[in-house]
Amino acid sequence: MTAVFDLREDVRRTPVALDVATSFDTESRQAAIAEWTRRMVDANLASHRFAGLLPQMMRVGVDAGFQAATAEAVVNELRHARLCAAVVEALGGEARASLPEACDVPRHDGVGPVEGLLRNVLSIVCLDVTVAVAQLENRHRNARESTTRRVIAEILDDEINHSRLGWRLLQHLAPRIDANMRDRLGAYLVTAFTRLFDDHLGGAPAGLVESKTVFVDVINDVIVPRLEAVDFPARVAIEAALAAPDTADDVIAWAATD
């Protein structure tokens, strides 16, 4: 049975209003409803993922400050979901959507607890959230309607902190990474980048894909240097991920902007 995420009653108690001067034709309104519904679902999934990191962090004895910041990220993402839902309703949609079946944090039972946590920090936070920050910054620059611009700004402030949390946690755990674990994590980055490229270069519906230039720039200018600063073979992993058949068509575009 497909789970349904329904925030209609929550947001109707605290509605938001769009600029009275803002007008949408039918097509643009439906596109906006779809975008904000997707954001609502994504925020809910992000809350699940941050919550899933907490038991892993406790298991390996991560400092309490990191655990508290992760718990705060859970609360932030639930608030983001409500904000997005309120925009959906303001646009004339319904803040209700089906949830993907797989929303739990991977357990990585085949590796030790520190390595399992690091896999998830790399994929969920250092990659996913850092890309989300770049996309939100781009969206904020181009937003014209005041309410949605305010909502994007509020979400963006939190996502910047979430991204920083992931990179700080990676540095905090770096002394616990031996040579063999680093090799295995480098190999895992191929899987993580392949999924990231599939989501942003080919897996998202047409019209909802953020600018490819923004995506490529954040990989090259932010993610790769930060991974290489802690001795992860980021470019090797990217080359292997781009060599996969599903992403082969994007190799030329990537090289041209590198």
matplotlib code that plots the C-alpha trace (Angstrom):
import matplotlib.pyplot as plt

x = [0.0, 1.4, 1.9, 0.3, 1.8, -1.1, -0.6, -3.9, -5.3, -2.0, -1.5, -5.1, -4.8, -1.8, -2.3, 0.0, -1.0, 0.7, 1.1, -2.2, -0.4, 0.9, -0.9, -0.5, -1.9, -3.1, 0.1, 2.4, 0.2, 0.1, 3.9, 4.3, 2.0, 4.0, 7.3, 6.2, 4.5, 7.8, 9.6, 7.1, 7.7, 11.5, 11.5, 9.6, 12.0, 14.9, 13.5, 13.4, 17.0, 18.4, 16.4, 18.0, 21.5, 21.0, 21.1, 24.2, 25.8, 25.0, 26.4, 29.8, 29.9, 29.8, 30.0, 26.7, 26.9, 26.7, 23.8, 21.9, 22.5, 21.2, 18.1, 17.5, 17.8, 14.9, 12.7, 13.8, 12.9, 9.4, 8.9, 10.1, 7.5, 4.8, 6.1, 6.0, 2.6, 1.3, 2.6, 0.9, -2.4, -1.9, -1.4, -4.7, -3.4, -3.8, -1.0, -1.2, 1.1, 2.2, 5.5, 8.2, 8.4, 12.1, 12.7, 14.8, 18.5, 20.6, 21.9, 25.1, 25.2, 28.2, 30.6, 31.4, 29.3, 31.7, 32.0, 28.2, 27.7, 30.3, 28.6, 25.4, 27.0, 28.7, 25.7, 22.8, 24.5, 27.7, 26.3, 22.5, 22.2, 25.1, 23.5, 20.2, 21.8, 23.1, 19.7, 17.9, 20.4, 19.7, 15.9, 16.1, 17.9, 15.2, 12.2, 9.9, 6.9, 7.5, 6.0, 7.7, 11.0, 10.6, 9.9, 12.9, 15.1, 14.0, 14.6, 17.9, 19.3, 18.6, 20.0, 23.3, 23.6, 22.7, 25.4, 28.0, 27.0, 27.8, 31.2, 32.1, 31.1, 33.2, 36.2, 35.4, 35.4, 38.4, 40.9, 39.0, 39.3, 42.2, 43.6, 41.4, 38.3, 39.3, 39.6, 36.2, 34.6, 36.2, 34.6, 31.3, 31.5, 31.1, 27.7, 26.8, 27.7, 25.9, 22.7, 23.2, 23.7, 20.7, 18.5, 19.7, 20.7, 18.1, 15.8, 13.7, 10.7, 11.1, 10.5, 11.6, 15.3, 17.4, 19.9, 22.5, 25.1, 24.3, 24.5, 27.8, 29.3, 28.5, 30.1, 33.2, 33.6, 32.4, 32.0, 35.1, 37.5, 36.0, 36.2, 39.8, 40.7, 40.0, 41.8, 38.8, 39.3, 36.4, 37.3, 38.1, 34.7, 33.0, 34.7, 33.6, 30.0, 29.8, 31.1, 27.9, 25.5, 22.7, 24.9, 27.2, 25.3, 26.3, 30.0, 30.7, 28.6, 30.4, 33.9, 33.0, 32.2, 35.0]
y = [0.0, 3.4, 5.8, 9.3, 12.5, 14.8, 18.3, 19.9, 20.4, 21.6, 24.3, 25.4, 26.5, 28.7, 29.7, 31.9, 34.4, 35.1, 38.6, 39.8, 41.2, 37.7, 36.0, 32.5, 30.9, 27.4, 25.7, 27.8, 27.3, 23.6, 23.5, 25.6, 23.3, 20.3, 21.9, 22.8, 19.5, 17.8, 20.1, 19.2, 15.5, 15.9, 17.8, 15.0, 12.4, 14.6, 14.6, 10.7, 10.6, 12.9, 11.0, 7.8, 9.2, 9.7, 6.0, 5.5, 8.6, 7.3, 3.9, 5.2, 7.8, 11.0, 14.1, 15.2, 18.6, 16.8, 14.7, 17.8, 19.6, 16.5, 16.4, 20.1, 19.3, 16.8, 19.5, 22.0, 19.6, 19.0, 22.8, 23.0, 20.5, 22.6, 25.7, 24.0, 22.6, 26.1, 27.4, 24.5, 25.4, 29.1, 28.2, 26.3, 22.8, 20.2, 19.6, 15.8, 13.4, 9.8, 9.0, 6.8, 3.4, 3.6, 6.5, 5.0, 5.5, 2.6, 0.3, -0.8, -4.0, -5.3, -2.7, -1.4, 1.2, 4.1, 3.3, 2.9, 6.3, 7.9, 6.4, 8.0, 11.3, 11.5, 10.6, 12.2, 15.3, 16.1, 15.4, 15.7, 18.7, 20.6, 20.3, 21.4, 24.5, 25.5, 24.9, 26.9, 29.8, 29.8, 29.5, 32.4, 34.6, 34.1, 34.2, 37.2, 36.5, 37.8, 34.9, 32.1, 34.2, 34.5, 30.7, 29.8, 32.1, 30.5, 27.0, 28.0, 29.3, 25.9, 23.9, 25.8, 24.8, 21.2, 21.1, 22.5, 19.9, 17.1, 18.5, 19.2, 15.7, 14.2, 16.1, 15.1, 11.4, 11.6, 10.4, 7.2, 6.3, 3.9, 3.2, 0.2, 2.1, 5.0, 2.8, 1.2, 4.7, 5.9, 3.0, 3.8, 7.3, 5.9, 4.5, 7.8, 10.0, 7.6, 8.0, 11.8, 12.1, 9.9, 12.0, 15.4, 14.6, 12.0, 10.9, 14.0, 14.9, 17.5, 21.0, 20.2, 19.7, 22.6, 24.2, 21.7, 24.5, 25.1, 21.3, 20.9, 24.0, 22.9, 19.5, 21.0, 24.1, 22.8, 19.1, 17.9, 20.2, 19.4, 15.7, 15.9, 18.0, 14.9, 12.6, 11.1, 10.3, 12.5, 13.0, 9.3, 8.5, 11.0, 9.6, 6.1, 7.3, 9.2, 6.1, 4.3, 3.9, 6.0, 9.0, 8.6, 11.2, 13.9, 13.3, 15.9, 18.6, 17.9, 18.1, 21.3, 23.1, 21.6]
z = [0.0, -1.0, 1.8, 1.5, 2.9, 3.7, 5.2, 4.1, 7.5, 8.9, 6.4, 6.2, 9.8, 8.9, 5.2, 3.2, 0.5, -2.8, -4.2, -5.5, -8.6, -9.4, -12.2, -13.5, -16.6, -16.2, -17.4, -15.2, -12.2, -12.6, -13.0, -9.8, -7.9, -9.1, -8.1, -4.6, -4.1, -5.0, -2.6, 0.1, -0.4, -0.6, 2.7, 4.4, 3.0, 4.2, 7.7, 7.6, 6.4, 9.0, 11.7, 10.3, 10.8, 14.5, 15.6, 13.5, 15.0, 18.5, 17.7, 16.7, 19.5, 17.5, 19.7, 21.2, 19.3, 16.0, 17.2, 18.4, 15.1, 13.2, 15.4, 14.7, 11.0, 11.3, 12.8, 10.1, 7.3, 8.8, 8.9, 5.3, 4.3, 5.9, 4.2, 0.8, 1.5, 2.3, -1.0, -2.8, -1.2, -2.0, -5.6, -5.6, -5.2, -2.5, -0.1, -0.5, -2.3, -2.5, -0.9, -2.5, -1.1, -0.2, 2.2, 5.0, 5.4, 4.0, 6.7, 5.0, 7.0, 5.0, 6.5, 10.0, 11.8, 11.1, 7.5, 7.2, 8.7, 6.5, 3.4, 4.3, 5.3, 1.9, -0.2, 1.8, 3.1, 1.3, -2.1, -2.0, 0.4, -1.1, -4.6, -3.1, -1.7, -5.1, -6.7, -4.0, -4.4, -8.1, -7.5, -5.0, -7.5, -10.1, -7.8, -8.4, -6.3, -2.7, -0.7, -2.5, -2.4, 1.4, 1.7, -0.5, 1.6, 4.9, 3.5, 2.0, 5.3, 6.9, 4.0, 4.1, 7.8, 7.0, 4.2, 6.6, 9.2, 6.8, 5.8, 9.4, 10.4, 7.5, 8.8, 12.4, 11.4, 9.0, 11.7, 12.0, 8.3, 7.7, 4.2, 3.5, 4.5, 2.4, -0.6, 0.0, 0.5, -2.7, -4.5, -2.9, -4.2, -7.7, -6.6, -4.9, -7.9, -10.3, -8.3, -8.0, -11.8, -12.5, -10.3, -11.7, -15.3, -16.3, -13.6, -12.9, -15.0, -17.8, -16.5, -13.0, -13.6, -12.3, -14.6, -15.6, -15.4, -11.7, -11.0, -12.8, -11.2, -7.6, -8.3, -9.8, -7.6, -4.2, -3.9, -5.7, -3.8, -0.5, -1.0, -2.3, 0.8, 2.9, 0.4, -1.4, -5.1, -6.2, -9.9, -10.4, -8.9, -11.2, -14.3, -13.4, -12.7, -16.0, -17.9, -17.0, -19.9, -18.4, -18.1, -21.1, -23.1, -20.5, -20.6, -23.3, -21.6, -18.4, -19.9, -21.7, -18.4, -16.3]

ax = plt.figure().add_subplot(projection="3d")
ax.plot(x, y, z, "-o")
ax.set_aspect("equal")
plt.show()
